[in-house]
Structures are given as C-alpha cells and as structure tokens.
Amino acid sequence: MTTDRRTLADVRPMPLEWSNLMTEPAPRIDFANLPTPDEGVLVTLFITVRKVATSRDFYSRVLGGTIVMEENPCIVRLSNSWIIMNPGGPPTPDKPGISVIEYQAGNTTSIFLNLRVADIQACYEEWKAKGAEFVTPPIDREAEIRCYMRDPDGYLIEVGQSTGLLHGKLAKKRPEDLPS
C-alpha cells in the first residue's frame, strides 16, 4: 500500500483560464422573453455588429428594447420582435464555406429594419435626444410619414407611421416603376 505524501507545495495551481470559469457569474437570461415559439414560426433579425455593448445600448436604451441576453449572442426584444447581435465569424459546420462579416455601411443597402410606430414625431424627438442619428427628419409621403436612421454599425432603419394608407391612399409610383 502506498501513501500519498504530497504537500500543498507539490500541488500545481489550476490554470488561470479555469479559475475564471469558476468565478464568473452565469450569464443572465430572461427566459420569459426568449424567442422560442410554442408552435409555428417566429421571426427574428440577426445583425453582425462590431461592438456588442454599443449595439445593445442602442437597441435597448435608445429604442426602448428589453435585453433578453447580454451576449453570445446578445438578444434584445424590441416590441413584438427580437434583434440578435453577435460579431462576425468564420465558417461553422452548419454553414460550411460561409463567413459572417461586419456590415460595411455606405450609400447602398439591400435590406433594412422597418419600425412602424404610432407617433413618428414623438419617436423621432425621443430617439434623437437619446443619440439616434437620423438621415432626415420625418417626411410626409402622403401614404405614410417616414424617416431613416442608422444604428451604431451603420445599418439603415426605417421609421414609419401610416397615415394616408389608412384611408386607401397609396404611395405615388416613381417613373422607373411604371411600365414602358
């Protein structure tokens, strides 16, 4: 029979990265607001962000969303929808050959978030006071009043309030939309 005669000096300390795992608090998850449907489909929007904290602040503090998860991924419930945010990354087994990259903001876009509001002027004033950067103030386009802003990563967000549309008035056709 052998006796273990090790002393505290003989015991190696655990690696620093292991000790951090044991002392970090578990991430807070608002389970009641997770986007998990009981049946059917539920739509969320994933955006690739440069700084999760900055985008989380914008969608929660400026636009009034509820933080469901702070990171990995960050999920913010915004009214009846959810914005999911994470930095980009390389291909993964479920999307081989596809990298998720940061959005490069510019003067073109092919997709944008569309927020429909009850009082566009109030939203414009409140969100601008909280730091939102609008492209223009709200403009009456007869069917709706709308304006656009950009989030911290440059994503375009339309803010619109239906007005004439509620009475059957449609937006005017642009010449390029008419048949030739």
C-alpha positions, 0 to 999 in steps of 0.5 A, a space after each residue: 500500500 502506498 501513501 500519498 505524501 504530497 504537500 500543498 507545495 507539490 500541488 500545481 495551481 489550476 490554470 488561470 483560464 479555469 479559475 475564471 470559469 469558476 468565478 464568473 457569474 452565469 450569464 443572465 437570461 430572461 427566459 420569459 422573453 426568449 424567442 422560442 415559439 410554442 408552435 409555428 414560426 417566429 421571426 427574428 433579425 440577426 445583425 453582425 455588429 462590431 461592438 456588442 455593448 454599443 449595439 445593445 445600448 442602442 437597441 435597448 436604451 435608445 429604442 426602448 428594447 428589453 435585453 433578453 441576453 447580454 451576449 453570445 449572442 446578445 438578444 434584445 426584444 424590441 416590441 413584438 420582435 427580437 434583434 440578435 447581435 453577435 460579431 462576425 465569424 468564420 465558417 461553422 459546420 452548419 454553414 460550411 464555406 460561409 463567413 459572417 462579416 461586419 456590415 460595411 455601411 455606405 450609400 447602398 443597402 439591400 435590406 433594412 429594419 422597418 419600425 412602424 410606430 404610432 407617433 413618428 414625431 414623438 419617436 423621432 424627438 425621443 430617439 434623437 435626444 437619446 443619440 439616434 442619428 437620423 438621415 432626415 427628419 420625418 417626411 410626409 409621403 402622403 401614404 405614410 410619414 417616414 424617416 431613416 436612421 442608422 444604428 451604431 454599425 451603420 445599418 439603415 432603419 426605417 421609421 414609419 407611421 401610416 397615415 394616408 394608407 389608412 384611408 386607401 391612399 397609396 404611395 405615388 409610383 416613381 417613373 422607373 416603376 411604371 411600365 414602358 
